[in-house]
Amino acid sequence: MTDTAVIGIAIQAMTIAAKLAAPILLTSLIIGFGVSLFQSVTQIQEVTLSFVPKAIGVGVAVLLSGNWMLHEMMTFTRLMFEQIPNLLSQG
């Protein structure tokens, strides 16, 4: 197994991790921004006000994108297992 193969696998793993985390993180970011904007306009400074909408939004994001996320992870895992013979024969 060469160092370029290891770097390639690491890049693929980081890319798939970013793709899988994006829907959840973007949902949380958008809801957090909206709640913060609402709090600054109304001058309501309640810390717990942002938690419930974020939790609901993240739950909805997982429900809507969970099938896609599972499919992406299964495809990545299958590709990694298919690469094992090639990686062992290189080294």
N, C-alpha and C positions, 0 to 999 in steps of 0.2 A: 504494500500500500504506500503510494508515494505521497509526498507532502502536498502536491497539487490536488490529489484526490481528496485528502482530508480537508483542505481549504474549500474545495468545491462543495463537499457535503455540508460543511459548516455554513457556507453562504446559503445553500438551499434550506437548511434548517432555520436560519435566522429570517429568511424571506417568508417561509411558511408561518413562522411564529408571528411575524408582523401582520401578515394577511389575516390570520385567525384572530388576532387581538384588535384589529382595526374597527370592526363594527361596534364592539363593546366600548372601546375607548372613545370613539367619536360620539357615540350616543351619550356617554357620560359627560364628555366635554361640552356638547351642545346644550344639554339640560342644565349643567352647572353654570354655563354662561348665562342662560336665560333666567335662572333663579337668582343669580348674582345681580343681573340687570334689574330684575323686579325688586330685589331687596334694596338696591341703591336708589331706585326711583321712589319707593314707598317708605324708605328709611326704617324698614323692619329688619333688625339685626338679630334674627334668631338662627342659631347654628344648626339646629335640627331640621329647619325648614328645607334644606337642600337634600337631605338624606332620602326621604321618602320618594320624591320624584325621580331621583337618580336610580334608586333600587327598582322602581317600577319600570323605568326606561331600559335599564340593563336587562331586566327579565324579559321584556318584550323583544329586545334586540337578540337575545339568546334564542327565544322561541322562533323568531323569524329567520335568523341566519344559522341556527344550529344544524340543520340538515346539510347546508352548504359546507359548514365548518367540518362536520364529520366526514363528508365526502372528500374534502381536500386533505384531511389528515390520513384517511385510508389510502388515498392515491399516493401520497408521499411515502407512507410506510411500505406499500407494495413496491414502489420504485426502489426504495432502499434495499429491500430483501432481494429484488431482482439483480441489483448491482453487486451483491456479495461475491458470487463466483468471479466476476471480472476484477474486483478489488483484490481478492486473494491471489489471483494468478499474476497480478502486476508485481507484487512484492516478492 
